[in-house]
Amino acid sequence: MSTPRFLELPPGVAPQKIETPQGAFAALEALPVSGVVERWPALLVPGLTGSKEDFIAVLMTLAQSGRRVVAIDLRGQYETAGPDDRDAYSCAALGVDVDMLAHVIGTGDPVHLVGHSFGGLVAREAAIDGITKFASVTLMSSGPAAIEGRRARNGRKIVEEVPTLGLEHVWRHRFEPEALANDVSDEILAFLHKRLLANSPTGLTRMAEQVLTTGDRTDELRQIEVPTLVLYGEHDDGWSPETQAEMAARLGAECVVVPGAVHSPNVEAPETTAAALVRFWNAAEKHYLDTRSNVM
């Protein structure tokens, strides 16, 4: 469970509803506090039990690089409504949602795509499906196939318990004890409770199934030839650092290991994470423009 350390929105960050042909998506939009939007936008996709709030700590820094940055709730997550239809929550279906969001957000410009954990699997689908040509793809704390270790066990509990026992039971017996053990504030605890219960039970269950069973599509992603960054914490307990480093090598991707971070470097080391993203995005844009110049 990705847990933001604060909920107050920084300067330049505001809640929005992004309208698409796939429906409306709850979002946090960040714009530069000073200067103008002069670089390509970015779209940030959260993990299985997360939400747009997981990116609060990085949004202002990312936007100050001169771009519009949008973090979303996926379909059926927190403040984005979703149907009671399992098919709507496959990685492929959610990837189409991301395509539509990128089209709206980009307004003609390529979009940098970032997916955290399960969101990385969704981002990968959006890149591979070919509907949208992204400026870059970042897989943050996300692996090549099914999740591993302790987080896999938690995913199986979601699949087993949510349909029969409900979200409140899962909160009381799994998520709340974890939050209390991490000594989160009363404000954050109330937010985590509210967020979990706002999820679509069908959506959460189906997404958990996906993160437990997804196949390896690394070779297909490499064939897209989109600039790719693999970024993860040195102590990641979702996909191991070794697994993610191997995936980066197979992709021919840049690899950034965030010191001291675990599975949510956007929360645990926001300045280091934001700096790595901005540097990578700027390099991807320069490469694109240099390539276009050479062709012309």
N, C-alpha and C positions, 0 to 999 in steps of 0.2 A: 504494500500500500504506500504509494508516494504521498508524503505528508508535507505540505507547504509549511514554512516556519512563520509566515505572517500572511495576512489577508488584505491589508490596506494597499490600495492600488497606488503605485508610484506615479509621479508626474508624467503626463503624456499617455497614460494607459486608461482605457475606458471600456465598459461592457458594451457589446454590440450584438445585433442579430444579423447574420449573413444569410440573405435570401438566395436560394439556388433552385434550379429545376427539381432537385431532390428534396426540397423543403428548406426550412429555416434552421440554422445552426447557431447555438449560443457561442459567443466568442469574447475574448479580450483583445482589443486592438491597441497597439502601441505606435505612436508617431513621435518623431523627434521633438524634444522640448525646445531646442534651438536649432537653427538651420532648416534645410528643406529636404523633402524626399527626393533623392537623386539617384538612388540605387534600387536594384530589383527587390521586390517584397519577399517575405518569408512566411511560411505556414507551418505551425507547430502542432503535432498530433500527440495526444497523451496516451498513457498505457491503460491496461485493463481496468483497474480499479481507481484510475486517476481522473483528472479533469483539466481544463484550461488553467486553473489556479496553480497547478504544479509548475507553471512557467513564470509566475509573478516575479520571482527574484531576478530573472534574466531579461525581462521584456524591455525595460527602459534602456539598459545598456545596448541591447541589440538595435533598438530603434534609433539610438543616438549615432549609429553608423550611417544614418541617412536613408533609412528605409522604413516602410510600413511592415509591421510584424503582427501576425494574427495567430493567436492560440485558440483552439476550438475544443468543445465537447463533441465527441463522436455521436453518431446516431444512437439514441437510447441511453446516453451518458448524462448524468446530472441534469443540466438545464436544456438539453436538446431532446425533444420528444422522439420517440421511436415506436414502430408498430409491434404488435404481438405476433411477429412472424420470424421464425428462426432464419429463414433465407436472407433476411435483411441484414444479418449480422455476421455473415461470412467475411473473411478477409477481402475476397474479391468484391463483394457488394460495398463494403466500407471503402475500398479503394476507389470505386466509382464516385462515391460521395466526395472523396478528397480531390479527384479530378475536377468535379464541378466547382468545388470551393476554390481551387487554384485558378480556374477560368475566371471566376468572379473577382477574386482578389488581385489577379495579375493585370486585368484590364489591358491585355496585349503584351505585357512583359513576361518573360520567364519567371518562375517562382522557385525559390529555394525551399525544399521540403525537408522537415525534420520529424522523425518518428521516434518516440521514446518507448522502449520495451515492446509491448504488444503493438503500439503505434508504429514501431519500426516494421513489423510484419505487414501492416496496412500500407505504409508508405512504399514498401517494396512492391506490393501488388499494383499500386497506382503507377509506379514507374514502369513496371514490366508490361502493363496492359496496353501501353502505347497511345492512349487517348491524349495524354498531355506530355509535352516535352519540357521537363523540369530543368531549371538552371543548375541544380545540384540536389543530391540526396544525402542526408545524414542519418545513419542508424545509430541511435543513442541507447546504449545498454540494451541492445537487441541482437539476437543471434541468428544463425542460418536455418535453424529448424526448431523443434519443440523445446520449450523452456526446461531447465534442469533443476535438480536439487530441491531445496526447501520451498522455493516458489512453485515448483511443479506440484509438490504435495498440497500447498495451499490452493492451487488451481483445481486439483481433483476434489478438494472439499467443497469448493464453490459449485462444481458440477453435481456433486452428490446431494448437497444440502439445500441450495437455493430453491430448486423446484418443489421440494417436499416440505421444508421447514421454514422457508421464507427469509427475506433479507434481514428482518429484525433479529431472528435467531442467529444468523451468521455474524451480525454486528456484535451481539452480546457475548458470543462464545469464541469469536476469532479476532475480529478487527478491534473491538474495544480493548481487550486485554493487551494486544500488541501496542496500541496507542498509549495506554496507561503505563506500560513497561518502558516506553520511550519518554515518559514524563512530559507529554505535550500539554499545552495550556488548555484551560477550560474552553476558550474561544475556538481553538483548533479542534478540540475534541467534539464540540457541538457541530462544527462544520463537517468533519469527517462522517459523523452520524447522519446528518442531513443529506450529504452527498451520496452516501451508499444507498439510503432508502429511496432516493430520487431515481436511481437507475432502473431501467427496464429489467425485471427478473429474467425474462426470456433473452434479452440482449446480453446480460452479464453471463448467463450460463453458456450461451452459444459462443461468446468471445473466449471464455475460459476453455471450452472444448477446442477451439481453434489454436490457442496458444499451446495446448498440450499435444496436438496432433499434426501441426503444420509440417509440410515437407520442406526439403532444402531446395531453394530456388536461386542459390548464389550464382551459379553459372549463367542462368537466364538474366539476372540483373547485370552481370558483367557485360553481356552482349548489348545492353542498351547504350553503353559508352557515355554515361552521364557522370560528371565528377562526383565522387562518392567519398564520404568521410565516415569512418567507424570510430565512435567516441564512447568511452566507458570508464567507470571507476576502477581503481586498482584492486578494490576488494569486492567487485560485483558478485552477488550471490544469486543472480538469475541465470544468465549464461556466463560461464566462467571466463575470466580474462583470456585464458589460453584459447578457448573456443572462438572468441571474438577476434583475437589477433590472427588466428588461422583464416577466419572468414575474410578479414581485411586483405590478407595476402592473396587469397583466391580472387578477390575482386580487383586487385591492383589498386586498392584504395589507400588514402591517407589514414593513419591510425593515431589517435590521441588517447593516452591513458591519463586520467585525471587523478592526481595524488590525493589520497585520503578519502576519496568518494567510494560509495558502495553502488547501489543500483539507481540512484537518482542524482547524478552530478549537477543537474539543473537546480536542485534544491541544496545539495550538500556542498557544492563548490561553484556557486553561480558566476562569480567573476572570471574564474579560470575557464569555465564552460563557455560563457559568452564571448570571451576573447578568442577562443579557438574557433567558434562558429564564425565570427566576423572576419577573422583572417582567412578562413577557408572560403567563405562567400566572396570576399573581395578578389581572391586569387581565381576563383571559378569565373567571375565576370571578366577579369582581365584576359584570361585565356580565351574566353568566347570572343571578345572584341578583337584580340590579336589574330585569332583564326579567321574571323570575318574579313579583317583588313588584308590578310595574306591572300585570301580567295579573290578579293576584289582587285 
